[in-house]
Amino acid sequence: MIQVVNHPNPPLRLVLGADMLEVIHAKLGTVAADLADWKDVSIDTAFEGVAVSVISG
């Protein structure tokens, strides 16, 4: 924890434990698959000429 607190760029979310790391990787895989499955529909909803901004946090 001290290493995280003292780090110049600490993670927004710190995963603790190998089991939780595995769970989160599995969830991210599911989300990535959903994004891939629905990519064409997502892209089709875009408005031409609109700038895209990234929401972080």
Backbone bond lengths (Angstrom), bond angles and torsions (degrees), N, CA, C in turn:
res aa  C-N    CA-C-N  psi(-1)  N-CA   C-N-CA  omega(-1)  CA-C   N-CA-C  phi
1 M - - - 1.443 - - 1.524 111.28 -
2 I 1.316 115.77 -36.02 1.467 119.45 179.18 1.520 109.99 -63.05
3 Q 1.330 116.75 -39.36 1.464 120.86 178.59 1.530 110.51 -60.98
4 V 1.319 117.13 -40.47 1.468 121.25 179.24 1.519 110.57 -67.38
5 V 1.297 117.09 -46.31 1.463 121.80 -178.54 1.525 111.28 -62.56
6 N 1.312 117.02 -37.25 1.458 121.23 -177.67 1.528 113.45 -86.52
7 H 1.300 117.81 -6.28 1.473 121.14 -177.75 1.530 109.93 -72.38
8 P 1.343 117.58 139.30 1.465 119.79 -179.66 1.526 113.70 -68.16
9 N 1.322 117.44 -21.17 1.464 121.63 -179.86 1.533 109.22 -136.86
10 P 1.340 117.29 70.95 1.463 119.48 -176.38 1.533 111.08 -69.17
11 P 1.320 117.11 154.78 1.460 120.34 -179.86 1.527 111.26 -68.41
12 L 1.320 115.18 147.82 1.462 119.80 175.45 1.528 109.86 -67.03
13 R 1.320 114.65 -38.89 1.466 120.74 178.19 1.520 107.79 -129.17
14 L 1.310 117.50 120.55 1.456 122.25 -179.80 1.522 108.75 -102.20
15 V 1.303 116.12 120.07 1.460 121.84 178.80 1.520 107.94 -87.14
16 L 1.320 116.38 126.95 1.459 121.28 -178.58 1.520 110.15 -113.23
17 G 1.305 115.39 120.11 1.458 121.22 176.85 1.519 112.69 103.65
18 A 1.336 114.88 140.04 1.467 120.76 179.78 1.515 111.75 -62.04
19 D 1.336 116.51 -35.16 1.463 119.62 -179.13 1.525 111.69 -65.40
20 M 1.317 116.76 -42.48 1.463 119.66 179.29 1.520 111.38 -71.07
21 L 1.313 117.62 -34.02 1.455 120.67 176.19 1.527 109.55 -60.79
22 E 1.318 116.34 -41.89 1.464 121.53 177.89 1.533 111.17 -64.27
23 V 1.319 116.81 -43.27 1.470 121.69 179.59 1.526 110.36 -61.85
24 I 1.313 116.94 -45.04 1.465 120.68 -178.08 1.523 111.23 -68.70
25 H 1.321 117.89 -38.53 1.467 119.98 175.74 1.528 110.70 -61.28
26 A 1.322 117.01 -40.05 1.465 120.58 178.04 1.528 110.46 -64.11
27 K 1.324 117.25 -42.97 1.467 121.60 178.59 1.524 110.61 -62.99
28 L 1.334 116.49 -44.12 1.464 119.90 178.50 1.524 111.16 -61.93
29 G 1.313 117.08 -36.10 1.455 120.53 176.35 1.518 111.93 -63.75
30 T 1.327 116.37 -40.37 1.465 121.38 177.29 1.517 111.01 -64.72
31 V 1.324 116.65 -43.53 1.468 120.80 178.51 1.526 110.52 -63.86
32 A 1.332 116.80 -42.81 1.467 120.56 178.89 1.533 110.73 -62.04
33 A 1.320 117.24 -39.92 1.465 120.65 178.52 1.529 110.67 -65.51
34 D 1.319 117.73 -41.97 1.467 121.17 176.95 1.523 111.05 -61.65
35 L 1.329 116.40 -43.02 1.467 119.85 178.44 1.525 110.73 -61.25
36 A 1.311 116.51 -42.83 1.462 120.53 179.75 1.527 110.88 -65.33
37 D 1.337 116.75 -42.39 1.469 121.20 -179.19 1.526 112.27 -62.89
38 W 1.319 117.14 -34.65 1.458 121.81 -174.64 1.522 113.39 -107.88
39 K 1.327 117.37 13.43 1.461 122.29 -176.66 1.521 112.08 -56.05
40 D 1.328 117.50 -48.43 1.469 120.58 -177.18 1.530 111.87 -62.35
41 V 1.315 117.04 -40.68 1.470 120.70 178.66 1.523 109.59 -66.10
42 S 1.325 116.51 -42.26 1.469 120.33 179.59 1.522 111.25 -61.59
43 I 1.309 116.61 -44.93 1.461 121.18 -178.91 1.522 111.08 -66.41
44 D 1.329 117.04 -37.19 1.461 120.92 -178.70 1.528 113.48 -64.54
45 T 1.324 117.13 -16.63 1.472 119.85 -179.27 1.522 112.71 -89.64
46 A 1.329 117.20 -3.80 1.469 121.22 -176.52 1.527 111.08 -72.23
47 F 1.316 115.68 146.51 1.458 122.47 174.79 1.518 108.32 -95.63
48 E 1.313 117.15 131.81 1.454 119.96 178.46 1.521 110.18 -69.70
49 G 1.322 115.86 142.39 1.456 121.34 176.65 1.520 114.78 82.40
50 V 1.344 116.90 7.49 1.469 119.93 179.90 1.518 108.11 -102.10
51 A 1.318 115.87 129.48 1.462 120.50 178.72 1.520 109.38 -73.55
52 V 1.315 114.98 143.15 1.465 121.36 179.74 1.521 108.70 -100.85
53 S 1.325 115.91 134.14 1.468 119.63 175.02 1.507 108.32 -117.94
54 V 1.308 115.38 152.21 1.460 121.77 -178.76 1.518 108.30 -98.34
55 I 1.315 115.09 132.05 1.465 121.34 175.79 1.519 106.57 -98.53
56 S 1.306 117.78 123.46 1.454 120.36 179.06 1.511 110.50 -113.91
57 G 1.309 113.78 161.46 1.461 118.65 175.57 1.409 111.68 110.58
